[in-house]
Amino acid sequence: MTTTIQISDKTITVLKMLRDQFRVPSYDALLQVLIQKVEKPKKTLWGAGGKLSMKEILKNLRDEHDRY
């Protein structure tokens, strides 16, 4: 099913640029790529510290000039 939408000249300029940047053949493909980027779950830093204890992680967290 094909649908027509009205967009501003500025928007079509940006869409053309993004279509070239992502190297997709159509605006439909571009919109699918952009939707996937928005819906993709964010990566968290949970577990990034490995097996370090909380004390080891926080040990050098403050800057030298903050210490007295």
C-alpha positions in Angstrom: 0.0 0.0 0.0 1.4 3.4 -1.0 0.7 6.5 1.1 1.4 10.1 0.3 2.4 12.5 3.0 3.1 16.3 2.9 6.5 17.4 4.3 8.4 20.7 4.2 11.2 21.4 1.8 13.6 21.4 4.7 12.5 18.0 5.8 12.8 16.5 2.3 16.4 18.0 2.1 17.3 16.3 5.3 15.7 13.0 4.2 17.6 13.0 0.9 20.9 13.6 2.8 20.1 10.8 5.2 19.1 8.4 2.4 22.5 9.0 0.8 24.3 8.8 4.1 22.7 5.4 5.0 22.9 4.2 1.4 19.4 3.0 1.3 17.3 2.7 -2.0 14.1 4.4 -0.8 12.6 6.7 1.8 10.7 3.7 3.1 13.9 1.9 3.8 15.4 5.0 5.4 12.4 5.3 7.7 12.7 1.7 8.7 16.4 2.2 9.6 15.6 5.3 11.6 12.8 3.5 13.4 15.1 0.7 14.3 17.7 3.1 15.7 15.0 4.7 17.9 13.5 1.5 19.1 16.9 -0.3 19.7 17.3 -0.9 23.4 20.0 1.3 25.1 23.1 -0.5 26.3 23.7 -0.1 30.0 26.9 0.0 32.0 25.6 -2.8 34.3 28.4 -5.2 34.9 31.0 -2.9 33.3 33.1 -3.0 36.4 33.7 -6.7 36.1 34.3 -8.4 39.4 35.6 -5.3 41.2 34.2 -4.7 44.6 32.3 -1.4 45.3 35.3 -0.3 47.5 37.7 -0.8 44.6 35.5 1.0 42.1 35.0 4.0 44.4 38.6 4.2 45.7 40.0 6.7 43.2 36.7 8.2 42.1 37.3 11.7 43.5 39.9 14.1 42.0 43.1 14.8 43.8 42.1 18.4 44.5 38.9 17.3 46.2 40.8 15.4 48.9 41.9 17.2 52.1 
